[in-house]
Amino acid sequence: MAFTAADVKALREKTGVGMMDCKKALTEADGDMERAIDVLREKGLAASAKKAGRIAAEGIVLAYTDEAKKVSVLVEVNSETDFVAKNEKFVNYVTAVAKTIANSNPADVDELLNKPLAGDTRTVQENLQDMVLSIGENMKIRRFERVEGITTSYIHGGGSVGVLVLFDTDDNTAATDAFKVMGKDVAMQIAAMNPSYLDEASVPADVLEHEKEIMKAQLAEDPKMAGKPDQVLAKIVDGKIGKYYKENCLLDQAFVKDGDMNVAKYVASVAKELGADIKVTGFIRYAKGEGLEKREDDFAAEVASMMK
């Protein structure tokens, strides 16, 4: 599989590794980007790389909760420029879309587009077309999640990252100030630290096996590990897996506001303070434009074409 200079650049942006090492890795991986990332990790040159890729598209991530029905929504709507995200008309439209999702529970984006927009007799799609004509940019409802139960939401940077955290507790506990503060703390933790999984049990077996293979390859590349007995190497891998859990599992992560405890212990401490049962049962995290490619304009070429 052939690769281009753009592929080398993309690999460098994903891993932070130098251009020449990225080129060598792509050559060894026969142009396969994910395999090239593994090659760099095996050589100890790159840390674990998120598969989402570079965040590039514009738009907004928005959270909405219907407190009475205990229904929450996280939705992402993309646009061509970041100016649109600050447009009040656009934000109002996205809010109405979130309310539509909460009220009608569509199965997917296609079904959503054909639903009447909340507060309007026309469909979500028809209103979207009006927005495109009015603002002058292409827009797209990319994805959404709708959940029922007790949640806490957090939106960072005017809609650049959005988080919904799901809790199992009772209504009286959820109404307390202590719970609300804790919920926001956990949501902000997710926004900042971007965990891949809720807890150790949530990590798929194939993912764990893949990580172990990477770690074994790293040890094989380390001259200091040469000649070490297999049982010693196995214990080192087990230690590295423990570190992997602490980096990638929310409840195992060190709590950002107090590094002496992990998130699980922080939640437990608030539960004890309130004399209640509180469990984090899941979370959703959207980063605006995650995995999308941003159009790269060649300004000089554009000006030149206009002068012809």
N, C-alpha and C positions, 0 to 999 in steps of 0.2 A: 504494500500500500504506500503510495507516494505521499509526501507531505510538503508543505510550502513554508515560506518565511513567516507567513501569518500564523501558521500552526506553532512554530517555534516561539513566536511572540506570545501567543495564547498560553502556551505551557509555562512560559516564564512568569506571566501574570498570575497564573493559578498557583504556582509553587514558590516563586521568589528566587528560583535558582538561575544562575548565569546562562547566557545565551548558548555558549558552546556546550555546556553540559546538557542543556535542553535538546540541542541538535543531536548530540550523541545518543540521548535516551530515545528520541523519536526514531533514530536510525535503528537502534537495537530492537525497538518495539514495532518496527515495520510500519510506522506512521500511526499506530493506535494510541490515541491520546491517554486513555485510562491506563493502558499498560505502561506507557512512558512515565506516568506519575508513579506507578509502582516501582519501576526501575530506579527512579531517583530516590524513592523512599528506601529501597533495598540498599542503596549505596550510602544511605545516611545523609543525603543532600537535601531532602525535602521532608517536611512534616506531613501529617495526614491532611490530605486536600479534600475540601468539601466538593462534592460532585456538582453542586448547583452552578459553579462557574462564576464568572464575573457579573456583578450586578450592574446593568447598563441601561435598561429602559426607564422611561419616566412615567409619571402618574401618581397614584396614591393608594395606600392600604388604609382601610377604614374599619373600625369595630363599632358594632351596634348591639345593644341589649334591650329587650323588652322585659322590664323587671316583673311586670304582672304575670306574664306567661312563662317567665324564666327561659327565654329563648335568646341565644346570642349568635351573632354572625360576624365573620371576618371576610372581607371582600377586597379584591385588588382590581382596579381599573387602570389600564395603561393609556398613555398619550405620547405624543411625539416630543414635547418639551416640558421642562419642569415648571414653566410659567403657568401652565394649565392647572397644576395641582393647587395653586394659590387663588384660582378663579372661584369666586363664591358660587357662581352658577353651576360650575362643575362639581364642587363639593356637595352642594345641595342635591344634585342629581345622584351622586354616588350614595348619599345618605338615603335617598328614596329607594335606590336599588337594594340597599341593605334591608330596609323595612319590607320591601317586596319579598325578599328571600325569607325573612323571619315569618311573614304572614302566610306565604303560599307553599313554602317548602319544596321548591323545584328540584328535580333530580340532577340537573346539570345546567350548564350555561345556555345551551340551545333551548331548553324548556323555559328557562328564566326569561330569555329574550321575547318570548311569545306571551308572557304574563302581563296583565295590566300593571303599569307602574303605580306604586302606592301614592294615593292622592290624585290620580289621573285616570281618565277612561281609556287612554291610548296605551299601547304596549311599551315595554322597556326598550325594545328595538326601535320603535318609532321615535321615542324621545331621544334615544341615542343618536339617531340620524339628524334630528334637529340640533343637537349639541355640536355635532361635527360641522354642520353648515354654519351655525352661529359663531363658533370659536375658530373654525378654519383649520382644525387638525384632525387627523385620523385618531379614533379612540376605540378601545376594545375592552370589554369585560372579560378578564382573563380567567379568574377562578374565585371560588368562595367555599366556605365551610359554615354549616349551620349546626349548632349543638343545643341540647336541652339540659337544664339543670343549673347548678350554681357555678358561676364563672367570674373571673376577673379579667379585665382587658387592659392593655397598655399600648399606646401608639407613640412611637419615637420619631423625632425629626420631621414633624408635619406630615407624617404618612409614609416615611421611608421604610419603617419596620413596624409590623403590627403583631400583637400576641394575644391569644386567648388561653387562659389556664382553667382547667376543669377541676372542681373539688367535690369530694363526697363529705358532706357535713349537713347539719340541720339548719333550718331557716333562721332560728334565733341566733345561732353562732355567726352565720353569714351577715347578720345585721349589725354586729358589733364593730366598733372602730378598730379594735385590735386585729380582727380578721381582715378588714379592708386594707389596713396597712401591710399586713403579711402578704395578702394576695397581690398587691401592687409590687411589693419587693420581689416576689417570685416571678411575676411577669417581666419585671425589669431585668432580672437575672437571665431569663430566657432571651430577651432582646439583646443583651450585651454579650452573653457567653455562647449563644447558639448551640445548645445541646442537641445531639442527634436523636437521643432516646430518653424515655422517662426514667428507667432504672436498668439494672443489670439484666433482669429477666426479659426486658424488652429488646435486647440486642439479638438479632437473628443468628442462628447457629452458623450459617454460611459466612456472615460478616465476621464473626469471631474467629472462625477458622482462617479466613483470609488475612486478618490482622496477625494471627500467630505465624502464618507463613512469611509475612513481611518481616516480622521480628526475628525469625530464625535466619532469614537471608541477611539481615543486618548484622547478626552475631557472626555469621560465616565470613562477612567482609571485615570484621574487626580482628586485627592481628593479636590483640590481647586475649582474645577468646580461643585462640588456636590451642588444641590439645586438651581443652576443658572436657571433663566427663559429661556424658549426655544428661545425667541427672542434675548436674549443676546448671547446664544450659536450660533445662526444663524449668528449674526454679527461677532463673533470670527472666524467662518468658512469662511465667506466672506473675512475677513482679511488674513486668511491663503491661500485662493485661490489667492489673489493678490500676495502673496509672491511666490506661486507656479508659476505664470505667469513670475515673475521676474527672477526665476531660470531656467525655462524651455523654454521660448519663446525668440528667438534671439533678436527681436526688443525691447523687454521689459528688457532685461538684462542690468545691469550697464556696461557701456563701460569700458573695462579693462584699457585703457590709461587715462581715465578721469571719475572717479566715480561719478562726479557731474551730468553726463548726461547718458541717456540710448543710446543704439545703434541707435534707430530710430531718436533721436535728433541729434546724431553725423552725420548721413547721411544727415539729413535735413540741418544742418549747412554748410556742404560742397556744397550741392545743391544751397543754398542761396548765398554762396561765388562765385559760378560759374554762377549764374543767370540761372540755368537749373532745369529741373525736373529729379529727380533720385529716383527710387524705388527699393528696394530689393524684388524680386519676388519669390525667393526660394534658397535652397542650398542643396548640397550633401556632406556628410562627411563619409569617410571610415577610419576605424582604422584597421591596419593590423592584420589579424587573429581574428577579432571580432567574438565572439561566437563559435570559433573552439577550440577543445581540443588538447592540445599539448601532444605528446607521452612522458610519464614519464618512463625513463629508470632506472632500478635498477642496478647501476654500480657494486655493490658487487656481485649480482647474475650473471651478465654478465661475470665477471672475473671468478667466480666459474665454470660456465658452460664451459668456454674455457679451464679450467684446467682439466676437466674430460676426 
